[in-house]
Amino acid sequence: MRLLLVVAVVLAVAAGAVAGERLGHGRPGHVDAVLDGDTIVVDGVHVRVIGVDTPEIAHRDAPAACGGDAAAAFVRRTLGGQRVRLATGVEPHDRYGRTLASVTVLSGPLAGADLAATLADRGLARPLPIPPNDGNAADIARRVRTARAAGLGLWSACGFARAFPGK
């Protein structure tokens, strides 16, 4: 049993190293596409931003949630074609195979900014702390509380129930 645990840990570390190497963990990458407010494509790799959840955009038979298009448009406008630095999470992938990472913007109008914090500050996201990738949870929660109290973004346009139906 102990041997299986050791093997699992070694494989997880190796997978994280490969993902980090492929993404240029700690080095710049180029934003190829913005899929929605919390998912981007960097150097051909789908990246899910750690710590936040933005309302859903329209897909398949489901309409966009209130605020989903606004969050996606903001990220597309400010990150499209820009350079970013990714810090892969402790847990490197989600159940959809996306790389989980913190995103620091290196160029454009948000240069130097953390994407999750910016989305929270502008009222475009809710906190989504998922261990073990929850190191920014307290900061993001504080930022969301401040934006919500100020009625920024989706907090004045939608409210929680319309932005995150069923959650």
C-alpha positions in Angstrom: 0.0 0.0 0.0 2.8 2.4 0.9 4.6 1.6 -2.4 1.4 2.5 -4.3 1.2 5.8 -2.5 4.8 6.6 -3.3 4.3 5.6 -7.0 1.2 7.8 -7.1 3.0 10.8 -5.7 6.0 10.4 -8.1 3.6 10.2 -11.1 1.7 13.3 -10.0 4.9 15.2 -9.6 6.1 14.0 -13.0 2.8 15.0 -14.6 3.0 18.4 -13.1 6.6 18.9 -14.3 5.7 17.8 -17.8 2.7 20.2 -17.9 4.8 23.0 -16.4 7.5 22.4 -19.0 5.1 22.3 -21.9 3.4 25.5 -20.7 6.7 27.2 -19.8 5.9 27.1 -16.1 7.4 30.3 -14.7 8.2 31.6 -18.2 6.1 33.6 -20.5 3.4 32.2 -22.9 1.2 33.6 -25.5 -2.6 33.8 -25.2 -3.9 32.1 -28.4 -7.6 32.3 -27.5 -10.0 33.2 -24.8 -12.7 30.6 -24.4 -14.7 32.2 -21.6 -14.0 34.4 -18.5 -12.0 31.7 -16.7 -10.5 29.5 -19.5 -7.9 30.6 -22.0 -5.6 28.8 -24.4 -1.9 29.5 -23.9 0.6 28.2 -26.4 -1.9 25.6 -27.5 -2.8 24.4 -24.0 -6.2 24.9 -22.4 -5.7 26.7 -19.1 -8.4 27.1 -16.3 -7.7 30.0 -14.1 -7.2 29.0 -10.4 -9.4 30.5 -7.7 -12.3 32.0 -9.6 -15.4 31.0 -11.4 -17.1 33.3 -14.0 -20.7 32.9 -15.2 -21.1 30.5 -18.1 -21.3 31.7 -21.7 -23.8 30.1 -24.1 -22.9 26.6 -25.2 -24.8 23.6 -26.7 -28.4 24.1 -25.7 -27.8 26.3 -22.7 -28.0 30.1 -22.9 -25.4 32.3 -21.3 -25.8 33.0 -17.6 -26.1 36.7 -16.7 -22.6 38.2 -16.7 -21.0 35.3 -18.7 -20.6 37.2 -21.9 -19.3 40.3 -20.1 -16.6 38.3 -18.3 -15.6 36.6 -21.5 -15.5 39.9 -23.4 -13.4 41.6 -20.8 -10.8 38.8 -20.8 -10.9 38.6 -24.6 -10.4 42.4 -24.9 -7.6 42.6 -22.4 -5.8 39.3 -22.9 -6.3 38.3 -26.5 -2.8 38.0 -28.1 -1.0 39.1 -24.9 1.8 37.4 -23.0 1.2 35.8 -19.7 3.1 33.9 -17.0 1.5 30.7 -15.7 2.1 29.1 -12.3 0.7 25.6 -12.5 -1.3 24.5 -9.5 -0.4 21.8 -7.0 -3.1 19.8 -8.7 -2.0 20.4 -12.4 -5.2 19.3 -14.2 -8.9 19.3 -13.7 -11.3 16.5 -14.7 -11.6 18.0 -18.2 -7.9 17.8 -18.8 -7.4 21.6 -18.6 -4.2 22.8 -17.0 -4.9 24.6 -13.7 -2.8 27.7 -13.3 -2.6 31.2 -11.8 -2.2 33.7 -14.7 -0.1 36.8 -14.4 -0.5 39.2 -17.3 2.8 40.4 -18.8 1.7 42.7 -21.6 -1.1 44.9 -22.6 -3.4 47.1 -20.4 -3.3 44.6 -17.5 0.5 44.1 -17.5 1.6 42.9 -14.0 -1.9 42.0 -12.9 -3.1 38.6 -11.6 -6.1 37.6 -13.8 -8.1 36.0 -11.0 -7.7 39.0 -8.7 -8.6 41.4 -11.6 -11.8 39.4 -12.4 -12.7 39.5 -8.7 -12.0 43.2 -8.3 -14.2 44.1 -11.3 -17.1 42.0 -10.1 -16.8 39.5 -12.9 -16.3 36.3 -10.9 -17.0 34.5 -7.7 -14.5 32.7 -5.5 -13.9 29.1 -6.3 -11.4 27.6 -3.9 -10.6 24.0 -4.7 -7.9 22.3 -2.6 -5.1 21.9 -3.0 -5.1 24.9 -5.4 -6.6 27.3 -2.9 -3.6 29.4 -1.8 -5.3 32.6 -3.1 -8.7 31.8 -1.6 -8.7 34.4 1.2 -7.5 37.2 -1.1 -10.0 36.3 -3.8 -12.9 36.1 -1.3 -12.0 39.5 0.1 -11.8 41.0 -3.4 -15.2 39.5 -4.3 -16.8 40.8 -1.1 -15.5 44.3 -1.9 -16.8 44.2 -5.5 -20.1 42.8 -4.4 -20.6 45.5 -1.7 -19.8 48.2 -4.3 -22.2 46.6 -6.8 -19.6 46.1 -9.5 -20.0 44.0 -12.6 -22.4 41.1 -12.3 -23.2 42.0 -8.7 -25.3 45.0 -9.8 -26.4 43.6 -13.2 -27.3 40.1 -12.2 -26.9 39.0 -8.6 -25.7 35.6 -7.6 -28.7 33.6 -8.6 -28.8 34.8 -12.2 -25.0 34.7 -12.6 -24.6 31.2 -11.1 -27.9 29.4 -11.5 -28.0 26.1 -9.6 -24.9 26.9 -7.5 
